[in-house]
C-alpha cells in the first residue's frame, strides 16, 4: 500500500510536469514539431521493441527470484548475466538504426532529410536499454523509494533541460532534447542502482548464454503483443505523414495523448489492483464474472462525468493544454471521448484472458483487434480527416466490446449483470445527450445545458459509488486524519 501511494504521488507530479512540458512544446514547436518528435520517437520505440527482446520486463522475475533466495552469489550472477545482455541488445538496436538510418528517414518522412537525426538518436537505444536495465535491478530488489526518486528527478530535469532547447533552437532542438532526456534518465537510474551492493562474481560466456536464453525467450513472448500494438500505431502514423503531412501526425498524437494520458490514467490506476485480484479468482468463472461486473461498473461511474467535461469544455481544454493551433482536433476528441465508454467496458472484460493464463488466445484477440482498428483508421481518415479518426476509435471499441464479450461468454460463461447494464444505459444517455447538445446548440447554451448534465451524471456516479465503496465514510476518515 505504501508503494502504491508513493508511486501514486510521483505519478501525479509526473502528470503535472507532462502538462507543463506539453504546453511549452505545443506553443514553441506547434503541430509540425510534435509530428516530427512523434515519428522520431515512434521509430526508435519500434526498433527498441524488436531489439530489446523484452528484457526490461522478463528479467524482473529473475532478479526478484534471486533476491528472494537471500543468496548474494546468486543475485550477483543473475545481475551480471542480465547486464551483459542489456549491453548486447542495446548495441544491436543502435547498430540497426545506424545502418538503416537513410531507409528509416525515407520510410517515416518520405525523404532522407532526417537521416542524420536518426544517426544521432541511435545512441538513445543503447542508453535507454541500459537505463531500463538499472530499473530492473531496482524493481527486482524492491527499492521502491529509489525508483520513485529517479522517476521524479528525471521528470523535473527533463523539463528544465529540454524546454530551453525548444525555445532557442525550435525544431532543431528536438534531436538534442531526445538525447539529453535519455542521458538524464540513464545517469539517475545508474546512480541509484549502483548504490546497491552487488558482490563481484565470475560468469563464463557459456553461462551468460545459457541463463540469458530463458530471459530472452520469455521477454520476447511478453513483448510480442505490445510490439504488434506499437507497430500498427507506428505504421498508421507513417501513413498519416505520407498522406496528410507531418502536422497531421502532430495533431493526431496530441489528441490521443490527451485521451490516453489524462483519461487513460484511470485505467492504469485501477489495473494495479484489478488484475492481481482477478487472477486470484481465476479458478472460478462465477467469481470472475462478479469481479468483472464490479470493475466495469466502477470504471463507467468514474469515467462518465470526466467524459462529459471533455465533451462540454473541449475547446478550452485543448487551448489550455496545447494552443489555438491544435483546435482542429476538437471533433476528433469528441468522438474518441464518446468511445471511451465502450473502451471502459471492454477493458474490464479483456483482463480475464490474462487472468486465466490464455496467453495465445489473448495474443490473437489483440492481433485481430489491432488489424481492424488499423483498417478503420485508414478509412476514417480518408472519409473525414482527423474527425474520422475519432469516429474510427469509437467504432473500433464498439466492435472490440462485442468481440471480447462473445469470446469470454463462450470460453468462461461471462455476461454483464443487470446492475452494470442499468448503469451503462443511464451514463450512455447522459453522454449521448451531452454530445448532441454540444453538436447542435450555440456555444453559450451548450455550456449551460452541458454543465447541468455534468452535475447530474456526477451526482448519479457519486450515489452509486457510495453504495459500493462507502465514499462518505472514506471521505470522513481522510478529513479527520
N, C-alpha and C positions, 0 to 999 in steps of 0.2 A: 504493500500500500504506500509506503514511504517512497519507494522507487517510482511508482506511478505518479504520485503527487509532485515529486521533484521534476520528472520529465514533463509533466503537465505544465508546470510553471515555466520551464525552459521553452516549451513549445509555444506558449502564449507570447513570451518575449520574442521568440523567433518569428512569429507571425507579424508582430508589430514592426520588427526590423524589415521583414519582407515587404510589408505595405509601404514603408518609407522608401526602401530601395527601388521598388517597382514604380513608385510615383516619380522619383528622380529620373529613372530610365525612360519612362514614358514621356516626360517633359523634354529631356535632353536628347534622346535618340529618336523618339517617335515610333510609329508602326514599322518603318523600314528597319530601324536599328533593332527592334525586338524580333523582327523576322530573321535578320542576319544572325543574331545571337541564338535564336531558336534552332536554325538549321545547323549552325556550327556545333552547338551542344547536343542536338539530336543525333548528328552523325557520329560524334565522339561517343555518345552514350550507347549507340547501337554497336559500335566496334568493341567497346568495353564489355557489353553484354555477351558478345561472341567470344572474346579473347580471355575474359577473366574466369570462365568456367564456373561461375557462381561460388567461388571460394569464400567470398565475403559473407555468405550465408551458411554453407555446408561446414566450414571449419569451426564455427562457433560450437557445434556439438562436440567435436573432437577435443577442443581446448577445454570446454566445460567438463567433459568426462575425465580428462587427465587431471584437471584441477580438483575434481571431486574425490579422486583417489588419495590425495594428500602426498603423493609421491613426487618429490621435486625433480627427480631424474626424468620421470615420465612426462611431466609438464614441459621441461626443457627440450626434450626430444620432439614432442608434438609441435611446439612453437618454432623450433629451428626448421623442421621439415616444412611447416606451413609458410614460414617467411621465405624460404628458398623458392617455393612455388609461386609466391606472390611476386617476387622479382622476375621469375621466368615469364609468367603470364602478363605482367605489366610491360615488360620489354617486348613481348610478342605483339601486344596492342600498339605500342609505339612504332615498331618496325612496319607493321601493316599500314598504319596511317602515313608514315613517311614514304613508303614505296608507292602507295596508291593515291597520294595527295592530288595529283592532277585529275585523276579519274573521279575522286570524291568531289572535287570542286565542280567538275563538269556535270556530275550526276545531281548534286544538291542544288546548284545555282544555274545550270545550263551554260556555264562558261568556265574558263580556267583562271579567272581573276582572283579566286580565293585559294589558289594552290599554296602560296606562302603562308596564308593564315592556317591552313591545315598542317603545314610543316611545323610551324611554331607551336601550335596547341597539341601536337602529337605527344609532347613530353608530359602533358597532363594525364595521359593514360597510365604512365608509369607512376607518376606522383599520386594519382587517385587510387591506384591499386595498393600502393604501399600504405597510404593513409587508411584505406579500408582494412588492411591487414592489422594495423595498430588498434583499430576499433574492435576487431575480432578478439584480440588479446584482452582488451579492457572488458568487453562484454562477456567473454567466456569465463573470466575470473571475477565477474560481478562487481567490477569497480564502477559503480553507478555514479558516484559523485564526480569522479574524474571524467567520465563520458559526458556528463551534463556540463561540466566546466568547459571542456573542449568545444562542445557544440555551441554554447552561449558566447564564449570569447571569439570563436570563429565567425559567428554571425555578425558580431559587433565590428571586428576587424575587417571583415568583408565589406561591410557598409562604408567604413571610413577610408578604405583603400581604393575601392572601385569607383565611387561617385566622383572624386576629383578627376580621375582618368576620363570619365564620360564628359565632365564639364569642360576640361581643357582640350581634349582631343576628339570629342564627338564619336563618330563611327569608328575612327582609328583606335579608339581606346578599348574596343570590345575584346580584341585578342589579348592584349596585356592584362585586361581585367580578369579574363578566364584563367590565365596562367597564375596571376597573383593570388586569386582565390584558392587555387589548387595548392600552391606553395604554403599559404597560411594554414590551410586545413592539415597539411602534412606535418608542419612544424609543431602544431598544437598536439595532434594525436601522438606524434613521435615522442614529444616531451613527457606526456602523461604515461604512455605505455612503457617507456624506458625507466620510469621510476619504480616499476615492478621488478623485483629481483628475480632474474632467471639464471639458474646455475649454468656454467659453461659445460658443454657436453659434445662429444664427438659423434657425428652421424654420417655414416658412409653414403656414397651416391646410390648404392643399391637399396639401402633402407629408405632414402629420400624418395626414390621411385616407388617402392613397394607401399609405403604408408601414404604417399601422395595420391596414388591411384584411386583409393576409396573416396578421398576428399573431392577429387576431380569428377568422378562418376556421379556422386551424389549431388554435387554442386551444379553440374550441367543439367541434371534432371529437374532440380529445383528451379533453376533459372530459365528453363525452356519456355514455360508459359509466359513469364514476364518478357522474354525475348520476342515472342510472337506478338504480344500486345504492343511493345515499344516499336517493333519492326513495322507493323501495319500502320501505326500512328506516324512513324517517320516517312514511310512511303507516301502517305497521303499529303504530308507537308511538302514533300518534293513535288508531287503532282500539283499542289496548290501554287507553289513557287513558279512552276513552268507555265501554268495556265492563267494565273491571276497576278503574279508578281510577288516579290518579297514582302511588300507592305501588307498583302492579304494574309501571308503567313504570320506576320506580327499581330494583326488584328485577331486572327483565329487563335493564336497562342494566348493572347491577352484575355479573350473571352472565356476560354475553357480553363485557364489558370484561375480565373475568378471563381468559376463554378467548383473546380476540383480542390482549390486551396481553402476557400472560406466556407463553402457549404460541405465539401467533401471531408473537412476536418471532423465533422460529427461522426462519419463512418469510421474514421481512423480511431477516434476516442472510444467508440462503442466496441470495436473489434478486439481491443486489448482484453476485455473481459469475456466477450461473447464467444469467441472461437474456443478458448480453453473450456468454457462451461458446456458448450455444445459437444465438444469432444468427449467430455466425461459422461455424457448421456447417450453416446453413440450406440450403446448396446440395445437401446430401446427405441423403436420407431415412434411409439406414442409419446415418450418423453421429449424426443427431438421435435416432434410436431408442436408440442406445447411450448417449448423454448423458442422455436422459430416464430410462432404466432406472437408471443410476448415481445420478442425483439422487434418484429415488424411493426407492431402497434406503437411501441415507444419511438421507433425511428420516424414513423409518419407523424406522430404527435409533436415531436421536436422540430422536424423539418418544415412542416406545413406553414407555420407563421413566418419562418425565415424566408421561405419561397415567396410568400405574399409580399414581404418587404422588398425583395428583389424586383417583383413584378411592378409594384406601385412606384418605387423610387429609383428605378434602374438608371435613368438619365443621370441623376445626381451621384449615384454610387459609382458609375463609370467615370464621371468627371472628377470625383473625389479621389478615386484610386489610381486613375490614369490621367487623362486630359481630354479636352474637347475633340482632339484629333481621333479619339477612339470611339466616339458616339456611333459610328456605323455598325458597331457590334451590339447595339441595344436590342434589336429584334432577335438576333441570334440567341442572346442570353435569355430573353423572354421565353422562347420555345424550349431552350435547354433546361431552364428552371422548372418549367411545366413537366418536363420529362423526369425530373429528379424524384417525383412521387413514385414513378414506376421503378426507378433505379433503387430506391429505398426498399421497396417490396421484394424485388428480385435479389438484392444484396443479402437480405436476411436468409433467403432460401439457399442461395449458392454455397453457403458455408457447409451445408450438410454433406456435400460430396467430399470435402476435405476431412470433415469430422469422421466420416465413415471409412476414410482411407482409400476412397475410389479415385486414385490419382490419375489413372488412364482416362476414366470417364470425365473427370474434371478437365483434363487437358483437351480432349476432343470437343467437349462442351464449349470451352473458351475459344478454341480454334475456329469452330463453326461460327460463333458469335462475332469474332473479330473479322472474319471474311465478309459476312453480310453487312456489318456496320461500315466496313471499308467501301463496299459497293454502294450503300445508301449515301455515304458522304459524297462520292463522286456524282451520283445522280442529283442529290440535293444541291450541290454547288452549281452544277450546270443549269439547273432549273431556276434557282432563286438566290444565287450568290451566298453570302455569309448567312443570311436568314435561312436558306435551305439547309445549312449545316446544323442549325438549331433544331429544325424540324426533323432532320435525319437522326439526330441524337434522341429525340423523343420517340420516334417510330422504332428505332433500334431497341430501346429499352422496353417498349410495349411488347415487342416480339420476344425479347430475351426473357421477360417475366413469364410469358406463356410457355416458352421453351423450358425454363428451369422448373416451373410448376408441374408441367406434364411429366418431365423426366423424374422429378422427386416423388410424384404421385405413383408412377409406375414402379419405381425401384423401392421406395420406402413408405408408401401409403400416406404421403403427406397431403394435407389440404388446409386451406385457410378456414378458420372458425368464424362464427357469426360476429363476434366482437371485432375482429380485425376488419371484416367486410363492412360493418357499420361505420367504424372509424374512417376507413379509406373512402367510402362514399361521401361522408359528411365533409371531410377535408378536401376531397376532389371537387365537390360542389363549390366550396369556398375559393379554391384556386381557379377553377373554371370561371366563376363569376367575376373574380378579380381580373383575370386575363381579358374577358370580354369588355369589362369596364375600361381598362387601360387602352384597349384597341379602339373602342367606339366613342368614348366620351372625350370632350375637351380636357386638356391637362388639369386645370384647376378643379373641375368636377371629379376627375379620376382620382386626384389626391384625396378629396373629401370622402367619397364613397369607398375608395380603396382602404383608407385608414380605418373606417368602420369595420370593414371585412377583416382587416388585420387584428383588430381588437377582439372581434367575435371568435375568430379562429384561435387566437392566443388564449382567450378565456376558456374555450372548449378544451384545448390541449391541457391547460392547467388543471381543470376539473378531472379529466381522465387520468392524467399523470399522477395526481394526488391520490386517486383510488389505488393506483398500482405501486407507487413509491412513497406514499405518505409525505408529500412535499412540505406540508405545513410543519410537521414535526422536524424535518430535516432543516428547514429554514430557521426554526426556533432554536435548534441546537447550535447552528452556525452563529446566530446573532448573540447568543448568550455565552459564547466561548470567551 
